[in-house]
Amino acid sequence: MPNKQELAADIRKNYGNMLNIRQATRALGFKDPRAAQRFLDGVPYCDTGRQKKYLASDIAYRISCQMSQLCTAASSTSC
């Protein structure tokens, strides 16, 4: 499982350091921007007036949190 720094570096390499919702949707692998928005609820963002911009490190942190929760839930149910 990649760590948070590796995820952030990969996102930065492909999309830059600050992502709008369309870029975040592609980075997360969602087809629907509303699904990406629900996934990113609670993640800090910068409001530029026209759009929200999310830091790659914050998106990577959310991904790592979700992955660790899934791994914890899977290991606890398999025992």
C-alpha positions in Angstrom: 0.0 0.0 0.0 1.6 3.4 -1.0 2.1 5.9 1.7 0.7 9.4 1.8 3.9 11.0 0.4 4.0 8.7 -2.6 0.3 9.3 -3.4 0.8 13.1 -3.2 3.9 12.9 -5.4 2.0 10.9 -8.0 -0.9 13.3 -8.0 1.4 16.3 -8.3 3.3 14.7 -11.2 0.1 14.0 -13.1 -2.2 16.9 -12.1 -0.1 19.6 -10.4 -0.3 20.7 -6.7 -3.7 22.3 -6.7 -6.6 20.4 -8.3 -10.1 21.6 -9.2 -13.0 19.2 -8.9 -12.7 18.0 -12.5 -9.0 17.1 -12.1 -9.7 15.5 -8.7 -12.4 13.4 -10.3 -9.9 12.0 -12.8 -7.2 11.6 -10.2 -9.5 9.6 -7.9 -10.9 7.5 -10.8 -14.5 8.6 -10.5 -16.7 9.2 -13.5 -19.1 11.5 -11.7 -17.8 14.8 -10.2 -20.6 14.6 -7.5 -19.1 11.3 -6.3 -15.7 12.9 -6.1 -17.2 15.9 -4.2 -18.8 13.5 -1.7 -15.4 11.8 -1.3 -13.7 15.1 -0.7 -16.3 16.5 1.8 -14.3 17.7 4.8 -11.1 18.2 2.9 -9.8 21.8 3.1 -9.9 23.8 -0.1 -9.0 27.2 -1.5 -12.0 29.0 -2.9 -10.8 31.1 -5.9 -14.3 32.5 -6.5 -15.1 30.4 -9.5 -14.0 27.0 -8.3 -12.6 25.1 -5.3 -8.9 24.0 -5.4 -7.7 21.1 -3.4 -4.1 20.5 -2.4 -2.6 17.2 -3.7 -1.3 16.4 -0.1 -4.9 16.8 1.3 -6.3 14.5 -1.4 -3.5 12.0 -0.7 -4.3 12.2 3.0 -8.0 11.4 2.4 -7.1 8.5 0.2 -4.7 7.1 2.8 -7.3 7.5 5.5 -9.9 5.7 3.4 -7.5 2.9 2.5 -6.5 2.4 6.1 -10.1 2.2 7.2 -10.9 -0.4 4.5 -7.8 -2.4 5.5 -8.8 -2.3 9.2 -12.4 -3.3 8.5 -11.3 -6.1 6.2 -8.8 -7.5 8.7 -11.2 -7.4 11.6 -14.0 -9.2 9.7 -11.7 -11.9 8.4 -10.6 -13.1 11.8 
